Every structure is written in structure tokens, then in C-alpha cells.
Amino acid sequence: MSSPSGTRNNSLFAGSHAAAENWAIFYTLIETARLNDVDPFKYVRWVVGEIEKGRELTDYSRLMPWDYKAVAPALANPPKKAA
């Protein structure tokens, strides 16, 4: 994990204020996943997939890392489709 000062220095080179805000949101997602013992790549991929599934989803509080931990075992072993 990088130090807060290193992270702050890296964010200075985002290119624009909007890009820096987007970068901060993405970094927050990654660090929140790490703090909850969740693989950040799998978590972000799951969040994007859930947003794509239900574009009118308004309850983004159900996309937190602890919610992913609850469904991750089912994602790892999906039920087999009947032939």
C-alpha cells in the first residue's frame, strides 16, 4: 500500500480537476476493498457488472465491499445449468 503522501503526489498529475476527482473515487474503492480483505480487481469488476445490469439501480449502498464478500462465494461456484 502506498503512503498517503505518495498518493497525494501521484494525484497531482491527473491532468485536470475532474480527472483527479475520478482518480480519487477509484482509489477509494480500491483501498476500501483492501481494508475489507477483498481482491480489488474482482470487486471493481463486480461493481461495474452490477451497475451495467441495472442501470436504474439507485441503492448504491448495496455495492460495498462487505456486500461483495457476502456474494463472492456464490460467484466463485455458480450453479450448473441444466442441459
Sequence and secondary structure as in RCSB ss.txt:
>XXXX:A:sequence
MSSPSGTRNNSLFAGSHAAAENWAIFYTLIETARLNDVDPFKYVRWVVGEIEKGRELTDYSRLMPWDYKAVAPAL
ANPPKKAA
>XXXX:A:secstr
   HHHHHHHHTTSSSHHHHHHHHHHHHHHHHHHHTT  HHHHHHHHHHHHHH TT   GGGGSHHHHHHHHHHH
HS      
